[in-house]
């Protein structure tokens, strides 16, 4: 906005704002679903800049965690246990239509 231009204010109710946000999100999901998807492993757009030192640190951290898991599995869950916990609770957090 350029200097000297009058500013306008708009008042919107909370329910109208909520409906607007829901509509925009719904439209974006529909648009995204129409776009041909590329598997994540083939989509390099989501990769950041080259960072060999950071990659090395991530590898080191992953190997350290792997070794800790081999020594003691206390506090760790299998994928099946984790998915089992998510399945019943997933429905509680769905947004109403």
Secondary structure, DSSP 8 states (H G I E B T S, - for coil): --TT---------HHHHHHHHHHHHHHHHHHHHHS----GGG-GGG--S--HHHHHHHHHHHHHHHHHHHH--TT---HHHHHHHHHHHHGGG----
